Amino acid sequence: MSVEKRVEATAKNIEGKIQEVVGEITGNPQEKAEGQAKQAEAQVGHTVENIKDELKKSLD
């Protein structure tokens, strides 16, 4: 498990949530969509790390 990768994904998720809320408050749909995209990227990062962890466990 790469702790650094998980921290990066978590930071991107938080950044995306903030950006989405700002887009909602300001009525900027592009900002909101970009925030949602960052959250999706973060989820992919977490999923990749989870898969790596499971593969590593199965090999041990």
PDB file with one MODEL, atoms N, CA, C and O in Angstrom:
MODEL        1
ATOM      1  N   MET A   1       0.840  -1.179   0.000  1.00  0.00           N
ATOM      2  CA  MET A   1       0.000   0.000   0.000  1.00  0.00           C
ATOM      3  C   MET A   1       0.882   1.238   0.000  1.00  0.00           C
ATOM      4  O   MET A   1       1.813   1.351   0.797  1.00  0.00           O
ATOM      5  N   SER A   2       0.593   2.122  -0.859  1.00  0.00           N
ATOM      6  CA  SER A   2       1.325   3.371  -0.931  1.00  0.00           C
ATOM      7  C   SER A   2       0.562   4.437  -0.149  1.00  0.00           C
ATOM      8  O   SER A   2      -0.470   4.945  -0.587  1.00  0.00           O
ATOM      9  N   VAL A   3       1.095   4.748   0.996  1.00  0.00           N
ATOM     10  CA  VAL A   3       0.446   5.754   1.841  1.00  0.00           C
ATOM     11  C   VAL A   3       0.419   7.102   1.132  1.00  0.00           C
ATOM     12  O   VAL A   3      -0.553   7.850   1.227  1.00  0.00           O
ATOM     13  N   GLU A   4       1.496   7.396   0.425  1.00  0.00           N
ATOM     14  CA  GLU A   4       1.552   8.676  -0.290  1.00  0.00           C
ATOM     15  C   GLU A   4       0.437   8.777  -1.322  1.00  0.00           C
ATOM     16  O   GLU A   4      -0.197   9.824  -1.456  1.00  0.00           O
ATOM     17  N   LYS A   5       0.197   7.695  -2.048  1.00  0.00           N
ATOM     18  CA  LYS A   5      -0.855   7.700  -3.080  1.00  0.00           C
ATOM     19  C   LYS A   5      -2.235   7.867  -2.446  1.00  0.00           C
ATOM     20  O   LYS A   5      -3.097   8.559  -2.988  1.00  0.00           O
ATOM     21  N   ARG A   6      -2.434   7.233  -1.301  1.00  0.00           N
ATOM     22  CA  ARG A   6      -3.729   7.366  -0.610  1.00  0.00           C
ATOM     23  C   ARG A   6      -3.925   8.796  -0.098  1.00  0.00           C
ATOM     24  O   ARG A   6      -5.028   9.337  -0.172  1.00  0.00           O
ATOM     25  N   VAL A   7      -2.869   9.395   0.414  1.00  0.00           N
ATOM     26  CA  VAL A   7      -2.956  10.778   0.894  1.00  0.00           C
ATOM     27  C   VAL A   7      -3.262  11.718  -0.269  1.00  0.00           C
ATOM     28  O   VAL A   7      -4.080  12.629  -0.142  1.00  0.00           O
ATOM     29  N   GLU A   8      -2.595  11.488  -1.406  1.00  0.00           N
ATOM     30  CA  GLU A   8      -2.854  12.313  -2.587  1.00  0.00           C
ATOM     31  C   GLU A   8      -4.308  12.170  -3.042  1.00  0.00           C
ATOM     32  O   GLU A   8      -4.957  13.159  -3.385  1.00  0.00           O
ATOM     33  N   ALA A   9      -4.808  10.946  -3.044  1.00  0.00           N
ATOM     34  CA  ALA A   9      -6.193  10.718  -3.466  1.00  0.00           C
ATOM     35  C   ALA A   9      -7.171  11.372  -2.502  1.00  0.00           C
ATOM     36  O   ALA A   9      -8.172  11.948  -2.927  1.00  0.00           O
ATOM     37  N   THR A  10      -6.889  11.287  -1.220  1.00  0.00           N
ATOM     38  CA  THR A  10      -7.763  11.905  -0.225  1.00  0.00           C
ATOM     39  C   THR A  10      -7.749  13.430  -0.375  1.00  0.00           C
ATOM     40  O   THR A  10      -8.795  14.074  -0.288  1.00  0.00           O
ATOM     41  N   ALA A  11      -6.570  13.999  -0.599  1.00  0.00           N
ATOM     42  CA  ALA A  11      -6.466  15.447  -0.796  1.00  0.00           C
ATOM     43  C   ALA A  11      -7.233  15.877  -2.048  1.00  0.00           C
ATOM     44  O   ALA A  11      -7.916  16.901  -2.040  1.00  0.00           O
ATOM     45  N   LYS A  12      -7.118  15.096  -3.117  1.00  0.00           N
ATOM     46  CA  LYS A  12      -7.835  15.414  -4.359  1.00  0.00           C
ATOM     47  C   LYS A  12      -9.338  15.325  -4.144  1.00  0.00           C
ATOM     48  O   LYS A  12     -10.096  16.128  -4.689  1.00  0.00           O
ATOM     49  N   ASN A  13      -9.769  14.354  -3.353  1.00  0.00           N
ATOM     50  CA  ASN A  13     -11.195  14.210  -3.054  1.00  0.00           C
ATOM     51  C   ASN A  13     -11.708  15.429  -2.295  1.00  0.00           C
ATOM     52  O   ASN A  13     -12.760  15.975  -2.627  1.00  0.00           O
ATOM     53  N   ILE A  14     -10.976  15.848  -1.293  1.00  0.00           N
ATOM     54  CA  ILE A  14     -11.376  17.026  -0.510  1.00  0.00           C
ATOM     55  C   ILE A  14     -11.398  18.263  -1.394  1.00  0.00           C
ATOM     56  O   ILE A  14     -12.338  19.056  -1.338  1.00  0.00           O
ATOM     57  N   GLU A  15     -10.371  18.427  -2.203  1.00  0.00           N
ATOM     58  CA  GLU A  15     -10.308  19.560  -3.125  1.00  0.00           C
ATOM     59  C   GLU A  15     -11.507  19.546  -4.077  1.00  0.00           C
ATOM     60  O   GLU A  15     -12.106  20.586  -4.352  1.00  0.00           O
ATOM     61  N   GLY A  16     -11.845  18.367  -4.569  1.00  0.00           N
ATOM     62  CA  GLY A  16     -12.984  18.239  -5.470  1.00  0.00           C
ATOM     63  C   GLY A  16     -14.292  18.580  -4.801  1.00  0.00           C
ATOM     64  O   GLY A  16     -15.146  19.232  -5.402  1.00  0.00           O
ATOM     65  N   LYS A  17     -14.464  18.145  -3.553  1.00  0.00           N
ATOM     66  CA  LYS A  17     -15.695  18.456  -2.820  1.00  0.00           C
ATOM     67  C   LYS A  17     -15.831  19.962  -2.616  1.00  0.00           C
ATOM     68  O   LYS A  17     -16.914  20.523  -2.784  1.00  0.00           O
ATOM     69  N   ILE A  18     -14.738  20.604  -2.257  1.00  0.00           N
ATOM     70  CA  ILE A  18     -14.762  22.052  -2.059  1.00  0.00           C
ATOM     71  C   ILE A  18     -15.091  22.753  -3.370  1.00  0.00           C
ATOM     72  O   ILE A  18     -15.911  23.670  -3.405  1.00  0.00           O
ATOM     73  N   GLN A  19     -14.447  22.318  -4.439  1.00  0.00           N
ATOM     74  CA  GLN A  19     -14.675  22.929  -5.744  1.00  0.00           C
ATOM     75  C   GLN A  19     -16.130  22.729  -6.191  1.00  0.00           C
ATOM     76  O   GLN A  19     -16.738  23.630  -6.768  1.00  0.00           O
ATOM     77  N   GLU A  20     -16.669  21.559  -5.921  1.00  0.00           N
ATOM     78  CA  GLU A  20     -18.063  21.296  -6.287  1.00  0.00           C
ATOM     79  C   GLU A  20     -19.006  22.224  -5.529  1.00  0.00           C
ATOM     80  O   GLU A  20     -19.937  22.775  -6.117  1.00  0.00           O
ATOM     81  N   VAL A  21     -18.777  22.403  -4.240  1.00  0.00           N
ATOM     82  CA  VAL A  21     -19.625  23.278  -3.432  1.00  0.00           C
ATOM     83  C   VAL A  21     -19.507  24.728  -3.899  1.00  0.00           C
ATOM     84  O   VAL A  21     -20.506  25.441  -3.994  1.00  0.00           O
ATOM     85  N   VAL A  22     -18.283  25.154  -4.187  1.00  0.00           N
ATOM     86  CA  VAL A  22     -18.092  26.520  -4.678  1.00  0.00           C
ATOM     87  C   VAL A  22     -18.855  26.711  -5.989  1.00  0.00           C
ATOM     88  O   VAL A  22     -19.495  27.742  -6.196  1.00  0.00           O
ATOM     89  N   GLY A  23     -18.784  25.725  -6.860  1.00  0.00           N
ATOM     90  CA  GLY A  23     -19.516  25.800  -8.120  1.00  0.00           C
ATOM     91  C   GLY A  23     -21.015  25.869  -7.905  1.00  0.00           C
ATOM     92  O   GLY A  23     -21.730  26.576  -8.615  1.00  0.00           O
ATOM     93  N   GLU A  24     -21.481  25.118  -6.909  1.00  0.00           N
ATOM     94  CA  GLU A  24     -22.910  25.143  -6.590  1.00  0.00           C
ATOM     95  C   GLU A  24     -23.329  26.510  -6.055  1.00  0.00           C
ATOM     96  O   GLU A  24     -24.347  27.063  -6.470  1.00  0.00           O
ATOM     97  N   ILE A  25     -22.548  27.040  -5.144  1.00  0.00           N
ATOM     98  CA  ILE A  25     -22.870  28.325  -4.518  1.00  0.00           C
ATOM     99  C   ILE A  25     -22.835  29.456  -5.540  1.00  0.00           C
ATOM    100  O   ILE A  25     -23.704  30.328  -5.544  1.00  0.00           O
ATOM    101  N   THR A  26     -21.827  29.435  -6.402  1.00  0.00           N
ATOM    102  CA  THR A  26     -21.677  30.516  -7.381  1.00  0.00           C
ATOM    103  C   THR A  26     -22.523  30.312  -8.628  1.00  0.00           C
ATOM    104  O   THR A  26     -22.639  31.215  -9.457  1.00  0.00           O
ATOM    105  N   GLY A  27     -23.115  29.131  -8.766  1.00  0.00           N
ATOM    106  CA  GLY A  27     -23.919  28.849  -9.938  1.00  0.00           C
ATOM    107  C   GLY A  27     -23.072  28.564 -11.175  1.00  0.00           C
ATOM    108  O   GLY A  27     -23.524  28.746 -12.306  1.00  0.00           O
ATOM    109  N   ASN A  28     -21.840  28.116 -10.947  1.00  0.00           N
ATOM    110  CA  ASN A  28     -20.922  27.829 -12.044  1.00  0.00           C
ATOM    111  C   ASN A  28     -20.905  26.321 -12.311  1.00  0.00           C
ATOM    112  O   ASN A  28     -20.247  25.578 -11.584  1.00  0.00           O
ATOM    113  N   PRO A  29     -21.613  25.865 -13.334  1.00  0.00           N
ATOM    114  CA  PRO A  29     -21.696  24.424 -13.581  1.00  0.00           C
ATOM    115  C   PRO A  29     -20.358  23.793 -13.973  1.00  0.00           C
ATOM    116  O   PRO A  29     -20.122  22.618 -13.691  1.00  0.00           O
ATOM    117  N   GLN A  30     -19.487  24.563 -14.619  1.00  0.00           N
ATOM    118  CA  GLN A  30     -18.177  24.025 -15.002  1.00  0.00           C
ATOM    119  C   GLN A  30     -17.325  23.750 -13.761  1.00  0.00           C
ATOM    120  O   GLN A  30     -16.661  22.717 -13.674  1.00  0.00           O
ATOM    121  N   GLU A  31     -17.348  24.662 -12.823  1.00  0.00           N
ATOM    122  CA  GLU A  31     -16.609  24.494 -11.562  1.00  0.00           C
ATOM    123  C   GLU A  31     -17.126  23.269 -10.807  1.00  0.00           C
ATOM    124  O   GLU A  31     -16.351  22.469 -10.283  1.00  0.00           O
ATOM    125  N   LYS A  32     -18.443  23.143 -10.766  1.00  0.00           N
ATOM    126  CA  LYS A  32     -19.068  22.007 -10.091  1.00  0.00           C
ATOM    127  C   LYS A  32     -18.654  20.697 -10.765  1.00  0.00           C
ATOM    128  O   LYS A  32     -18.315  19.728 -10.085  1.00  0.00           O
ATOM    129  N   ALA A  33     -18.680  20.666 -12.085  1.00  0.00           N
ATOM    130  CA  ALA A  33     -18.307  19.457 -12.835  1.00  0.00           C
ATOM    131  C   ALA A  33     -16.838  19.106 -12.630  1.00  0.00           C
ATOM    132  O   ALA A  33     -16.490  17.932 -12.502  1.00  0.00           O
ATOM    133  N   GLU A  34     -15.982  20.113 -12.597  1.00  0.00           N
ATOM    134  CA  GLU A  34     -14.555  19.857 -12.359  1.00  0.00           C
ATOM    135  C   GLU A  34     -14.341  19.274 -10.967  1.00  0.00           C
ATOM    136  O   GLU A  34     -13.505  18.388 -10.786  1.00  0.00           O
ATOM    137  N   GLY A  35     -15.074  19.754 -10.005  1.00  0.00           N
ATOM    138  CA  GLY A  35     -14.984  19.210  -8.650  1.00  0.00           C
ATOM    139  C   GLY A  35     -15.429  17.763  -8.599  1.00  0.00           C
ATOM    140  O   GLY A  35     -14.809  16.937  -7.929  1.00  0.00           O
ATOM    141  N   GLN A  36     -16.494  17.461  -9.301  1.00  0.00           N
ATOM    142  CA  GLN A  36     -16.980  16.079  -9.346  1.00  0.00           C
ATOM    143  C   GLN A  36     -15.970  15.174 -10.054  1.00  0.00           C
ATOM    144  O   GLN A  36     -15.783  14.023  -9.660  1.00  0.00           O
ATOM    145  N   ALA A  37     -15.324  15.691 -11.089  1.00  0.00           N
ATOM    146  CA  ALA A  37     -14.309  14.908 -11.809  1.00  0.00           C
ATOM    147  C   ALA A  37     -13.120  14.600 -10.903  1.00  0.00           C
ATOM    148  O   ALA A  37     -12.578  13.496 -10.941  1.00  0.00           O
ATOM    149  N   LYS A  38     -12.718  15.567 -10.095  1.00  0.00           N
ATOM    150  CA  LYS A  38     -11.602  15.338  -9.161  1.00  0.00           C
ATOM    151  C   LYS A  38     -11.972  14.266  -8.140  1.00  0.00           C
ATOM    152  O   LYS A  38     -11.143  13.436  -7.766  1.00  0.00           O
ATOM    153  N   GLN A  39     -13.211  14.295  -7.700  1.00  0.00           N
ATOM    154  CA  GLN A  39     -13.657  13.273  -6.747  1.00  0.00           C
ATOM    155  C   GLN A  39     -13.629  11.890  -7.389  1.00  0.00           C
ATOM    156  O   GLN A  39     -13.260  10.909  -6.743  1.00  0.00           O
ATOM    157  N   ALA A  40     -14.016  11.811  -8.653  1.00  0.00           N
ATOM    158  CA  ALA A  40     -13.991  10.534  -9.370  1.00  0.00           C
ATOM    159  C   ALA A  40     -12.551  10.044  -9.531  1.00  0.00           C
ATOM    160  O   ALA A  40     -12.281   8.854  -9.371  1.00  0.00           O
ATOM    161  N   GLU A  41     -11.637  10.946  -9.843  1.00  0.00           N
ATOM    162  CA  GLU A  41     -10.221  10.582  -9.951  1.00  0.00           C
ATOM    163  C   GLU A  41      -9.706  10.036  -8.623  1.00  0.00           C
ATOM    164  O   GLU A  41      -8.972   9.049  -8.589  1.00  0.00           O
ATOM    165  N   ALA A  42     -10.093  10.677  -7.551  1.00  0.00           N
ATOM    166  CA  ALA A  42      -9.661  10.236  -6.230  1.00  0.00           C
ATOM    167  C   ALA A  42     -10.192   8.837  -5.931  1.00  0.00           C
ATOM    168  O   ALA A  42      -9.475   8.007  -5.371  1.00  0.00           O
ATOM    169  N   GLN A  43     -11.429   8.575  -6.296  1.00  0.00           N
ATOM    170  CA  GLN A  43     -12.012   7.254  -6.072  1.00  0.00           C
ATOM    171  C   GLN A  43     -11.258   6.190  -6.848  1.00  0.00           C
ATOM    172  O   GLN A  43     -11.024   5.092  -6.342  1.00  0.00           O
ATOM    173  N   VAL A  44     -10.877   6.515  -8.077  1.00  0.00           N
ATOM    174  CA  VAL A  44     -10.091   5.574  -8.881  1.00  0.00           C
ATOM    175  C   VAL A  44      -8.753   5.303  -8.196  1.00  0.00           C
ATOM    176  O   VAL A  44      -8.304   4.158  -8.135  1.00  0.00           O
ATOM    177  N   GLY A  45      -8.126   6.344  -7.687  1.00  0.00           N
ATOM    178  CA  GLY A  45      -6.853   6.177  -6.985  1.00  0.00           C
ATOM    179  C   GLY A  45      -6.987   5.254  -5.786  1.00  0.00           C
ATOM    180  O   GLY A  45      -6.131   4.398  -5.564  1.00  0.00           O
ATOM    181  N   HIS A  46      -8.045   5.415  -5.015  1.00  0.00           N
ATOM    182  CA  HIS A  46      -8.274   4.552  -3.858  1.00  0.00           C
ATOM    183  C   HIS A  46      -8.536   3.114  -4.303  1.00  0.00           C
ATOM    184  O   HIS A  46      -8.047   2.168  -3.686  1.00  0.00           O
ATOM    185  N   THR A  47      -9.300   2.960  -5.365  1.00  0.00           N
ATOM    186  CA  THR A  47      -9.607   1.616  -5.865  1.00  0.00           C
ATOM    187  C   THR A  47      -8.347   0.909  -6.336  1.00  0.00           C
ATOM    188  O   THR A  47      -8.162  -0.276  -6.059  1.00  0.00           O
ATOM    189  N   VAL A  48      -7.485   1.617  -7.039  1.00  0.00           N
ATOM    190  CA  VAL A  48      -6.221   1.031  -7.498  1.00  0.00           C
ATOM    191  C   VAL A  48      -5.392   0.571  -6.309  1.00  0.00           C
ATOM    192  O   VAL A  48      -4.844  -0.531  -6.324  1.00  0.00           O
ATOM    193  N   GLU A  49      -5.296   1.393  -5.297  1.00  0.00           N
ATOM    194  CA  GLU A  49      -4.520   1.021  -4.119  1.00  0.00           C
ATOM    195  C   GLU A  49      -5.145  -0.174  -3.400  1.00  0.00           C
ATOM    196  O   GLU A  49      -4.425  -1.037  -2.898  1.00  0.00           O
ATOM    197  N   ASN A  50      -6.473  -0.230  -3.346  1.00  0.00           N
ATOM    198  CA  ASN A  50      -7.150  -1.379  -2.730  1.00  0.00           C
ATOM    199  C   ASN A  50      -6.847  -2.661  -3.497  1.00  0.00           C
ATOM    200  O   ASN A  50      -6.605  -3.706  -2.893  1.00  0.00           O
ATOM    201  N   ILE A  51      -6.859  -2.583  -4.817  1.00  0.00           N
ATOM    202  CA  ILE A  51      -6.551  -3.754  -5.642  1.00  0.00           C
ATOM    203  C   ILE A  51      -5.113  -4.191  -5.401  1.00  0.00           C
ATOM    204  O   ILE A  51      -4.846  -5.385  -5.260  1.00  0.00           O
ATOM    205  N   LYS A  52      -4.194  -3.251  -5.353  1.00  0.00           N
ATOM    206  CA  LYS A  52      -2.792  -3.583  -5.081  1.00  0.00           C
ATOM    207  C   LYS A  52      -2.662  -4.293  -3.743  1.00  0.00           C
ATOM    208  O   LYS A  52      -1.937  -5.280  -3.623  1.00  0.00           O
ATOM    209  N   ASP A  53      -3.373  -3.782  -2.729  1.00  0.00           N
ATOM    210  CA  ASP A  53      -3.318  -4.400  -1.410  1.00  0.00           C
ATOM    211  C   ASP A  53      -3.828  -5.829  -1.450  1.00  0.00           C
ATOM    212  O   ASP A  53      -3.219  -6.726  -0.867  1.00  0.00           O
ATOM    213  N   GLU A  54      -4.940  -6.045  -2.134  1.00  0.00           N
ATOM    214  CA  GLU A  54      -5.523  -7.397  -2.215  1.00  0.00           C
ATOM    215  C   GLU A  54      -4.614  -8.351  -2.969  1.00  0.00           C
ATOM    216  O   GLU A  54      -4.471  -9.508  -2.575  1.00  0.00           O
ATOM    217  N   LEU A  55      -3.999  -7.885  -4.045  1.00  0.00           N
ATOM    218  CA  LEU A  55      -3.065  -8.731  -4.787  1.00  0.00           C
ATOM    219  C   LEU A  55      -1.861  -9.098  -3.934  1.00  0.00           C
ATOM    220  O   LEU A  55      -1.396 -10.238  -3.946  1.00  0.00           O
ATOM    221  N   LYS A  56      -1.374  -8.128  -3.204  1.00  0.00           N
ATOM    222  CA  LYS A  56      -0.216  -8.365  -2.335  1.00  0.00           C
ATOM    223  C   LYS A  56      -0.566  -9.398  -1.255  1.00  0.00           C
ATOM    224  O   LYS A  56       0.230 -10.289  -0.959  1.00  0.00           O
ATOM    225  N   LYS A  57      -1.771  -9.268  -0.667  1.00  0.00           N
ATOM    226  CA  LYS A  57      -2.201 -10.229   0.344  1.00  0.00           C
ATOM    227  C   LYS A  57      -2.316 -11.644  -0.228  1.00  0.00           C
ATOM    228  O   LYS A  57      -1.944 -12.622   0.420  1.00  0.00           O
ATOM    229  N   SER A  58      -2.832 -11.729  -1.436  1.00  0.00           N
ATOM    230  CA  SER A  58      -3.016 -13.069  -2.038  1.00  0.00           C
ATOM    231  C   SER A  58      -1.685 -13.703  -2.418  1.00  0.00           C
ATOM    232  O   SER A  58      -1.578 -14.928  -2.484  1.00  0.00           O
ATOM    233  N   LEU A  59      -0.676 -12.887  -2.665  1.00  0.00           N
ATOM    234  CA  LEU A  59       0.644 -13.421  -3.008  1.00  0.00           C
ATOM    235  C   LEU A  59       1.442 -13.836  -1.779  1.00  0.00           C
ATOM    236  O   LEU A  59       2.369 -14.641  -1.878  1.00  0.00           O
ATOM    237  N   ASP A  60       1.090 -13.300  -0.647  1.00  0.00           N
ATOM    238  CA  ASP A  60       1.817 -13.630   0.605  1.00  0.00           C
ATOM    239  C   ASP A  60       1.357 -14.915   1.197  1.00  0.00           C
ATOM    240  O   ASP A  60       1.863 -15.330   2.240  1.00  0.00           O
TER     241      ASP A  60
ENDMDL
END
